[in-house]
């Protein structure tokens, strides 16, 4: 119980090593083979094997490490967070394949937070594989060739006569073979091959990449309870804390009395935390912390605090009133963010006009493991153990907060019990560190209760979308006007930010691919009254819901089949340059990586329709709905079969999802992510809503912010992977793109079953 977490498991083994490069490498490999090479987001010109130089100069900027011990054990350092998406396993698969290692002899170590050595470590944007696949291949291929060169030198044969094979190097002509471990020390002294000297495996020869049935590297530890999550952190002598935070965003403590709280057995100290002016970015909200000998005592002590709050500028925030304000804004002109042709003239001359508004409420990430962090802060050193998506943000904040050199702030990333964007914000780690400093360096574990999580999070934005279309006599749209209104994520960084950022608008709005001659996209202002943050697939959720629902409405107005109409609106196959519709927020990538290939969207629509039996005969009260969307360079299409009985009860007999992310590295993980996206998409569409009254979040736990239970989940989920491109093409993301088309497909299916349009989420009792 009191053993330091840093001594538990491979993920944390690295935390005991010196933070100097020399000490780190010595500790990791114990003098055996060590390869350090850069791992960076791939550029567009790196789509061919080995396109980026792998020169010795990169060894002076180590960001990823591969080590081979004397016994042949391969250690791979992963600098992305594992939160169920399988990144640690997928990375190991790629390196093992190119290295020609046995996967069960590859162990994965979790990198600590250190941007200088590892580069960007923020696990978001579905980037963990697509930005690093080629670099991981370079690492494996370079190490393999160095081992082959060493073996050839020992045997005094041409290197072309030897090859790595299943954790050994073999010389077929003589039958000699030698294990990686025996070669490792000497091979480490050889120069890293240059880019033009790298020889990659042919995809046909992959043993792991693209194959089913590869077990998670953490599977045994997870299933036997040995895996270490943030909530499992234990440091000898640590205290436990919870915080009473302002119930209204921007509020502060007027006064408090801790007398009764300090009388609760086990309570050690009550500590006020200074509020942060809004916008607060990732800073703690302030409030009053109760520190105790256990979490239960801390919670009981918090309940005894006597606090008077100043609710501040957002005390009047009310979801019903704010929705009305967003709807009013959507009926007024806004900032034009895309304009093609003459929309007003085309609307005026249309044979028929169709318009509709769509609403998506605030949503909370609500991971099963709420935010938690353990910190130990002294005058010289700050160390944190937590489940976090963005360790570098924690380091930067704590370095500045405590005036410590960056290298004296250590962040140990543990497994995440879910994240969905919430754990990319470091406020909870900062709170734990503040409280450890208040206890003169005693370790403190801070825990959010579920109520804390829902009341003090970074919510997905609330939104209203208003769309108008002008149809010609054949029912084809000649004009398209889309006003998207939602408080922006930028509001946590910039005072009075009310317009969406380019990155938000590029998530399905301005990059709308339909072949309509006259298009205008507008963005009216929307002030934020709570913290807005990243959520799985971000602004793709409201944009996909509105656009794909509206396309189905246009199909009905034109008397057309929704699938056929959607395909017709895509127009001829073409590749749309992102610069032709808007600026893109590209994570430092070449914009060409974000070109929109409408043929690939058409491909997933046709595939999912065929697999789902589109047009098949259905029982009374059943209907099929279809929707498609591209996000994070991947293409997804969903068909939902919905059933609504005479009393308005909704069931979902079947969901099909077709998905094209380019080459598939780990099919099992891709399918798992798609299945999870379907379940979460159904949950958000049917029951997900965070609402406000008097500035306060109304919901408090899973009884009033429910997640879909078994009886509400689809009876069947069928995933269909479409892989028209090879391993040379840029990869698409996987974790997020499956989510956006689920809600509109479901609502379109409900219309097919009942004739009732759902334009406001969640669905809840709208069918009764």
QUIFENKA-V182447 format. One record per backbone hydrogen bond with DSSP energy under -1.0 kcal/mol. CO is the residue of the C=O (numbers start at 1). NH is the residue of the N-H. E is the energy in kcal/mol with one decimal. If there is no record, write none. Layout:
<<CO	NH	E> <CO	NH	E>>
//
This chain:
<<4	7	-1.8> <5	8	-2.1> <12	15	-1.4> <13	16	-1.4> <14	17	-1.6> <20	24	-2.8> <21	25	-2.4> <22	26	-2.3> <23	27	-2.5> <24	28	-2.4> <25	29	-2.2> <26	30	-1.9> <29	32	-2.0> <33	68	-2.2> <35	66	-2.2> <43	46	-1.9> <44	47	-1.0> <48	51	-1.5> <55	58	-1.5> <56	59	-1.5> <57	60	-1.5> <58	61	-1.7> <64	37	-1.4> <65	77	-2.0> <66	35	-3.2> <67	75	-3.1> <68	33	-1.2> <69	72	-2.1> <73	69	-2.7> <74	107	-3.1> <75	67	-2.4> <76	109	-3.0> <78	111	-3.0> <82	416	-2.5> <86	90	-2.7> <87	91	-2.7> <88	92	-1.7> <89	93	-2.2> <90	94	-2.0> <91	95	-2.3> <92	96	-2.7> <93	97	-2.1> <94	98	-2.2> <95	99	-2.6> <96	100	-1.3> <96	101	-2.5> <100	167	-2.9> <102	105	-2.2> <103	106	-1.8> <105	74	-2.6> <107	76	-2.6> <109	78	-3.1> <114	118	-2.6> <115	119	-2.1> <122	124	-1.6> <127	131	-2.3> <129	132	-1.2> <129	133	-1.8> <132	136	-2.6> <133	137	-2.1> <134	138	-2.2> <135	139	-2.2> <136	140	-2.3> <137	141	-3.0> <138	142	-2.7> <139	143	-2.1> <140	144	-2.4> <141	145	-2.4> <142	146	-2.0> <143	147	-2.1> <144	148	-2.4> <145	149	-2.6> <146	150	-1.9> <147	151	-2.3> <148	152	-2.6> <149	153	-2.2> <150	154	-2.0> <151	155	-2.3> <152	156	-1.0> <152	157	-2.0> <158	161	-2.0> <159	162	-1.5> <163	170	-2.8> <167	180	-1.9> <168	165	-3.8> <169	178	-2.1> <170	163	-1.8> <171	175	-2.1> <176	171	-3.0> <178	169	-2.9> <179	183	-1.0> <180	184	-1.5> <183	187	-2.8> <184	188	-2.0> <186	189	-1.4> <187	190	-1.6> <194	197	-1.5> <195	198	-1.3> <202	205	-2.6> <203	206	-1.5> <208	211	-2.4> <216	219	-1.5> <218	222	-2.8> <219	223	-2.7> <220	224	-1.7> <221	226	-1.9> <221	227	-2.0> <228	415	-2.0> <229	232	-1.5> <230	233	-1.5> <234	5	-1.3> <235	238	-2.0> <239	445	-2.8> <240	292	-3.3> <241	447	-2.0> <242	290	-2.7> <244	288	-2.2> <248	251	-2.5> <252	310	-3.2> <255	308	-2.7> <257	306	-2.0> <258	262	-2.4> <261	264	-1.4> <264	267	-2.1> <266	293	-1.9> <269	291	-3.1> <271	289	-3.4> <273	287	-2.0> <280	283	-2.7> <287	273	-3.3> <288	244	-3.3> <289	271	-2.5> <290	242	-1.6> <291	268	-3.3> <291	269	-1.8> <292	240	-2.9> <294	298	-1.9> <295	299	-2.5> <296	300	-2.5> <297	301	-2.6> <298	302	-2.3> <299	303	-1.7> <301	304	-1.1> <302	305	-1.5> <306	257	-2.4> <308	254	-3.0> <308	255	-1.4> <310	252	-2.4> <312	315	-1.2> <314	317	-1.8> <317	695	-2.8> <318	322	-2.8> <319	323	-2.5> <320	324	-1.8> <321	325	-1.8> <322	326	-2.6> <323	327	-2.7> <324	328	-2.2> <325	329	-2.3> <326	330	-2.1> <329	332	-1.7> <335	523	-2.5> <338	521	-2.4> <340	519	-2.1> <342	346	-1.9> <343	347	-2.8> <344	348	-2.3> <345	349	-1.7> <347	350	-1.2> <352	471	-3.5> <354	469	-2.7> <356	467	-2.8> <358	465	-2.3> <359	761	-2.4> <360	463	-2.7> <362	690	-2.2> <363	460	-3.0> <371	448	-2.2> <373	446	-3.1> <374	385	-2.9> <375	444	-2.4> <376	383	-2.5> <381	378	-3.3> <382	410	-2.9> <383	376	-2.5> <384	412	-3.2> <385	374	-2.4> <386	414	-2.4> <389	123	-2.9> <390	394	-1.0> <391	395	-2.1> <392	396	-2.3> <393	397	-2.1> <394	398	-2.7> <395	399	-2.5> <396	400	-1.8> <397	401	-2.8> <398	402	-2.3> <399	404	-1.4> <405	408	-2.2> <406	409	-1.8> <408	382	-2.5> <410	384	-2.8> <411	113	-2.5> <412	386	-2.1> <415	230	-1.2> <416	418	-1.3> <417	369	-2.3> <419	422	-2.0> <421	424	-1.4> <422	425	-1.4> <423	389	-3.1> <426	430	-2.1> <427	431	-2.0> <428	432	-1.8> <429	433	-2.1> <430	434	-2.5> <431	435	-2.0> <432	436	-2.0> <433	437	-2.3> <434	438	-1.7> <435	439	-1.0> <436	441	-2.4> <437	440	-1.7> <439	442	-1.1> <443	239	-3.0> <444	375	-2.4> <445	241	-2.6> <446	373	-1.9> <449	453	-2.4> <450	454	-2.3> <451	455	-2.3> <452	456	-1.9> <459	533	-2.4> <463	360	-2.1> <464	485	-2.7> <465	358	-2.5> <466	483	-2.9> <467	356	-2.1> <468	481	-2.9> <469	354	-2.5> <470	478	-3.6> <470	479	-1.2> <471	351	-1.8> <471	352	-1.5> <472	475	-2.2> <476	472	-2.4> <479	470	-1.5> <480	520	-2.6> <481	468	-2.4> <482	522	-3.0> <483	466	-2.5> <485	464	-2.4> <488	491	-1.8> <489	492	-1.9> <490	493	-1.6> <490	494	-2.6> <492	281	-1.8> <494	497	-1.7> <498	526	-1.7> <501	505	-2.3> <502	506	-1.9> <504	507	-1.4> <505	509	-1.1> <505	510	-2.3> <509	512	-1.6> <514	516	-1.9> <518	480	-1.8> <519	340	-3.3> <520	482	-2.3> <521	337	-2.8> <521	338	-1.3> <522	484	-2.3> <523	335	-1.2> <531	459	-2.1> <535	538	-3.5> <537	540	-2.0> <538	541	-1.9> <539	543	-1.8> <540	544	-2.6> <541	545	-2.1> <542	546	-2.3> <543	547	-2.5> <544	548	-2.3> <545	549	-1.4> <546	550	-2.4> <547	551	-2.4> <548	552	-1.3> <549	553	-1.8> <550	554	-2.6> <551	555	-2.2> <552	556	-2.0> <553	557	-2.3> <554	558	-2.1> <555	560	-3.1> <561	565	-2.7> <562	566	-2.2> <563	567	-2.2> <564	568	-2.2> <565	569	-2.4> <566	570	-1.2> <568	571	-1.2> <569	515	-3.5> <574	598	-2.4> <576	596	-2.4> <577	580	-2.0> <578	581	-1.5> <578	582	-2.3> <586	589	-2.0> <590	593	-2.1> <591	594	-2.3> <592	595	-1.4> <596	576	-3.1> <597	601	-1.2> <598	602	-2.6> <599	603	-2.1> <600	604	-1.7> <601	605	-1.9> <602	606	-2.7> <603	607	-2.1> <604	608	-2.6> <605	609	-2.1> <606	610	-2.0> <607	611	-2.5> <608	612	-2.2> <609	614	-2.9> <613	616	-2.3> <619	622	-1.8> <621	644	-2.4> <623	642	-2.6> <625	640	-2.2> <627	638	-2.9> <629	636	-2.5> <631	634	-2.0> <632	733	-3.2> <634	631	-2.1> <635	660	-2.7> <636	629	-2.7> <637	658	-2.7> <638	627	-1.8> <639	656	-2.7> <640	625	-2.2> <642	623	-2.2> <643	651	-2.7> <645	648	-2.0> <649	645	-2.0> <651	643	-2.8> <652	715	-2.4> <654	641	-2.9> <655	718	-2.8> <656	639	-2.5> <657	720	-2.5> <658	637	-2.2> <659	722	-3.5> <660	635	-2.5> <661	732	-2.6> <665	210	-3.6> <666	670	-2.2> <667	671	-2.7> <668	672	-2.2> <669	673	-2.5> <670	674	-2.2> <671	675	-2.8> <672	676	-2.5> <673	677	-2.2> <674	678	-2.2> <675	679	-2.3> <676	680	-2.8> <677	681	-2.8> <678	682	-2.5> <679	683	-2.3> <680	684	-2.9> <681	685	-2.2> <682	686	-2.1> <683	687	-2.6> <683	688	-1.1> <685	763	-2.9> <686	764	-2.1> <691	698	-2.9> <692	319	-2.3> <693	696	-2.4> <696	693	-2.2> <701	704	-1.3> <701	705	-1.9> <709	712	-1.3> <716	655	-1.7> <718	657	-2.6> <720	659	-2.5> <726	729	-1.0> <736	739	-1.9> <739	742	-1.7> <741	745	-1.7> <742	746	-2.4> <743	747	-2.6> <744	748	-2.6> <745	749	-1.9> <746	750	-2.2> <747	751	-1.9> <748	752	-2.0> <749	753	-1.9> <750	754	-2.5> <751	755	-2.7> <759	359	-2.5> <763	766	-2.7> <765	768	-1.3>>
//
